[in-house]
């Protein structure tokens, strides 16, 4: 099992992916590629949110969460945030200005994705909060193999144009990339960052974190209209996740077919 020490936490259930010829071959930088984690989050921007009020009892009594949901471990509570992790895989993180509902996507796990329902119920049951917008935030980590500089080479040699900027000092030691796109309904921000993946009793391997954010600001709306717009933005999470997969697979990795799992389970 690979372990990545990033804000995503531990990576589980590695899945081997087929190596195939691509337009700009990713396998020029690594002998193998494995998908370590896929996560999707729904972030609600809430002005004047007090994280300390977000606890399991409050969420169940208000109707946001079903009464039979069980915590997987003790909540994390401090002055900055509250983090709740449930046995069904749903994570809730509340901090000043936002509450995030996230869940890992694992093709081997038949657990349905519940975060859309939960985020929708949150705004329905707590309509008086000062909502300011929604962000749909998918993340992927891609492992490259045991070539320690493979992820850096991929960013520098494939995603960036050549030039004298590469020849500074003793060379580039790290490369990250941030891109903003204007989509039809929102702005999409994508960051590509190097991560260090550790595995027990084996050498570290390099990887890339692809993190997306589909941003839906809500302006000039109050009352029922505000709640309607928030729910409409939340409802985009499924399509946004698929769009993110297509952009990363086809535009960045040059894969004509999805490396990342493309099937999203329906939620009744």
PyMOL commands that set and color helices and strands:
alter all, ss='L'
color gray80, all
select helices_A, chain A and resi 26-28+51-53+56-61+115-125+150-159+164-166+223-234+237-252
alter helices_A, ss='H'
color red, helices_A
select strands_A, chain A and resi 2-4+15-16+34-47+76-77+81-85+91-95+98-104+130-145+177-182+187-199+202-217
alter strands_A, ss='S'
color yellow, strands_A
deselect
rebuild
show_as cartoon
